[in-house]
């Protein structure tokens, strides 16, 4: 009997898939058991505190003494800080059945640090909807994703999309401004070439797709189009399954100009007239630059423009103070325009 029987590739792939799925399910099961453990610890601590509520400092002494007894035997996962988190976890999520099996303890630690319940719900839902890892959840919180979406959307519509109560209808509901591209790892220098930015994006395409919004898939880089004898190259082409349209992105390493907008409009027109199918929605064009003149953008584009976005990007995570300042500036501008 021939011992070197060739293995059918489909069979091999199926077996590998079964093994990998089982391993992933086992890890998720362990992660959720950890979540339940900390929730039950928090519940028990909270109940004990209520029994000693006549003493204001009872909770502090309780946690210190518990940590002193438990940590030497079970390790740093049961330090006083972790016990405090467990208590806070239970108080934030008092119903055990409401805990989400898709989230691990590291994600819940980040969520319970958010005091705003709407903001916390948004990150909780989006972490589940997009299958974010703990690192991705942390990055989105640190980059103030929720606040950036609120710059061009009302809170109710942002939460409705996260709750899957409605499908996004406009690019503003998905695409953030500014875009935070710190994951590209570009050096802090005054000048770099647009091709460097493009290459860095392609090298970090998964992170870039996560940053630009939900529902994106990569289509092409330096897409060549020929208009009679003239040759043009589109920087990046994506498709968004939620908006059901192509999305063209042009990159600039300096301030955006009206010429840049005109070129992008030409690319959008080409895709609308020559590429998109009749049942697909109009192509969206996004011009990314380090800065822009809003008045120039407004005067260059038609008053009823819905498909061209001129957005800024930042190569480094802004501080919370910087983002709050930016949000307050936008709110102030909106209030002035309404008076």
Residue pairs with C-beta under 8 A, 6 or more apart in sequence:
28 101
28 102
31 104
31 105
32 99
32 101
32 104
34 104
34 105
35 99
35 103
35 104
35 105
35 108
36 96
36 99
38 82
38 85
38 86
38 89
38 105
38 108
39 86
39 89
39 90
39 93
39 96
39 99
41 83
41 86
42 85
42 86
42 87
42 88
42 89
42 90
42 91
43 90
45 62
45 63
45 66
45 83
45 86
45 87
45 90
46 87
46 90
46 91
48 62
49 58
49 59
49 62
49 87
52 58
52 59
52 62
59 87
63 80
63 83
63 84
63 87
64 80
66 80
66 83
67 78
67 79
67 80
67 83
70 78
70 83
71 78
71 79
76 82
85 109
85 112
88 112
89 108
89 112
92 111
92 112
92 120
93 99
93 108
93 112
100 124
100 128
102 127
102 128
102 131
103 111
103 124
103 127
103 128
104 134
106 134
106 138
107 127
107 132
107 134
107 137
110 123
110 134
110 137
110 138
110 141
111 120
111 123
111 124
111 137
112 120
114 120
114 123
114 141
118 155
118 159
119 146
121 159
121 162
122 146
122 158
122 159
122 162
123 137
123 140
123 141
123 145
123 146
125 162
125 163
126 132
126 140
126 145
126 162
127 136
127 137
129 162
129 164
129 214
130 136
130 210
130 214
132 140
136 210
139 183
140 210
142 317
143 180
143 182
143 211
143 317
144 318
144 320
144 323
145 176
146 158
147 323
147 324
147 327
148 176
148 177
148 178
148 323
149 158
149 173
149 176
150 158
150 327
151 177
151 326
151 327
151 330
152 172
152 177
153 172
153 173
157 166
157 173
158 173
160 166
161 167
161 168
161 173
167 242
168 174
168 214
168 215
168 242
168 243
169 243
170 306
171 243
171 247
171 284
171 286
171 307
171 309
172 309
174 212
174 213
174 214
174 215
174 240
174 242
174 243
175 212
175 213
175 286
175 309
175 311
176 211
176 212
176 213
177 309
177 311
177 312
178 311
178 312
178 313
178 314
178 326
179 211
179 212
179 288
179 311
179 312
179 313
179 314
180 211
180 313
180 314
180 317
180 318
181 201
181 208
181 211
181 313
181 314
181 315
182 314
182 315
182 316
182 317
183 204
183 207
183 208
183 211
184 197
184 200
184 201
184 203
184 204
184 315
185 200
185 204
186 192
186 196
186 197
186 200
186 315
188 315
188 316
191 253
192 253
193 253
194 235
194 251
194 252
194 253
197 251
197 253
198 221
198 222
198 235
198 236
198 251
201 208
201 236
201 251
202 221
205 218
209 216
209 217
209 218
209 238
212 238
212 249
213 240
214 242
215 240
215 241
215 242
215 243
216 238
216 239
216 240
216 247
217 238
217 239
217 240
217 241
218 236
218 238
219 237
219 238
219 239
219 246
220 234
220 236
220 237
221 235
221 236
221 237
222 233
222 234
222 235
223 233
223 234
223 237
224 231
224 232
224 233
225 231
225 232
225 233
225 234
225 267
225 270
226 232
227 270
232 266
232 267
234 248
234 250
234 267
235 249
235 250
235 251
236 248
236 249
236 250
236 251
237 246
237 247
237 248
237 249
238 246
238 247
238 248
238 249
239 245
239 246
239 247
240 247
240 284
243 281
243 284
244 279
244 280
244 281
245 276
245 280
245 281
245 282
245 283
245 284
246 271
246 275
246 276
246 280
246 283
246 284
247 283
247 284
247 285
247 286
248 264
248 267
248 268
248 271
248 283
248 284
248 285
248 286
249 285
249 286
249 287
249 288
250 260
250 263
250 264
250 267
250 285
250 286
250 287
250 288
251 288
251 289
252 260
252 287
252 288
252 289
252 290
253 289
253 290
254 289
254 290
254 291
255 289
255 290
255 291
255 292
255 293
256 287
256 289
256 291
256 292
256 293
256 296
256 297
256 310
257 296
258 296
258 299
258 300
260 287
260 289
261 287
261 297
261 300
261 301
261 308
261 310
262 300
264 285
264 287
264 308
265 285
265 301
265 308
267 285
268 282
268 283
268 284
268 285
268 307
268 308
271 283
272 282
272 283
275 283
276 282
276 283
282 306
282 307
283 307
284 307
284 308
284 309
285 307
285 308
285 309
286 309
286 311
287 308
287 309
287 310
287 311
288 311
288 312
288 313
289 310
289 311
289 312
289 313
290 312
290 313
291 312
292 310
292 311
292 312
297 310
301 308
318 326
